[in-house]
Amino acid sequence: MIYKDPRDQVTDDDSIKTLIDAYGERVTSLPPVAIVIAAYNEAGAIGPVVAAEAAEAGAMVCDVPVNRGQGAALRLGYRIAREGGAAFIVTTDADGQYNPAEMQAVLAPVVAGEADFVTGSRRLGSQETKDMVRRAGVRFFAGTISLLTGQTISDTTFGLRAMRAEVTGAVQLSQPQYQASELLIGVITHGYKVAEVPATIHRRRVGESKKGQNPLYKLHIPGVNNFFYGARFARVAYGTWWRERQRSKSSKSSKSSSSPESDSVARANGSGPGSVEASASSAARGGSLTTDAAKRT
């Protein structure tokens, strides 16, 4: 896991330790597929209430004392899943926008070894929003990111996704919001195989989006919110593309100086980008939750 801010790693280390204290071996012996959901104050409920309801449903809840945004919460969830032994990760939201029944369709190509990362697409499927500006924005940024990365993508912000667990440790995830696009761009830039499947996005059932909110006295004006949403998304998208492009170049430069024998072994083991080795062990590549916190990366 790549942390931009060392303080985030300290927070995550402490949260994982608390999680292990609460759930024991369940944390370090996860099933092959882990579902990661980031939730905060949904439906107006306070954090402990949400945690209690999730726990009753059989989920493990990692309660972080400070709200750092959805991006940081998902990053922590990816790390827990990867280091806990899960081979595959599925993400969705807690606000009712995505259909849980579509998880299987999103996960299937990853399990079959056809892709490393699969995202749902409202443009290939359906959407309930009537906001034409938002619809146009989805098309615009899909076209822009497709042009930048060379990978045809129809929906860059869809929250229902599936991936091999190890790919989450290959990119830097530092955005508190718009994390879906940051992860997607990073995965594409590093050469992993990406695919899309038709999916549905419903209107938000609970809570409200923190993205695009007008910073001027928190006024909720649709047109103004769309402007701020677009501006912030553009900053994240272009910034992530440039950052990961430089990291990818650096990584390729380092690999070019390695021996041909070691490169062949890496490809044979399915450890490099472009490999769709569905049986890859994320625990082996991602470390262990039981490792001393000072050695976690």
Secondary structure, DSSP 4 states (H G I P E B T S, - for coil): -B-SSHHHHHHHHHHHHHHHHHHTHHHHS--SEEEEEE-SSGGG--HHHHHHHHHHTT------SS---HHHHHHHHHHHHHHTT-SEEEEEESSS-B-GGGHHHHHHHHHTTS-SEEEEEEEEEEE----HHHHHHHHHHHHHHHHHHSS--S-S--S-EEEEGGGGGTSB---SS-HHHHHHHHHHHTT--EEEEEEEEPPP-SS---TT--TTTT---HHHHHHHHHHHHHHHHHHHHHHHHHHHHHHHHHHHTS-HHHHHHHHHTT-STT---TT--HHHHH--TTS-GGG--
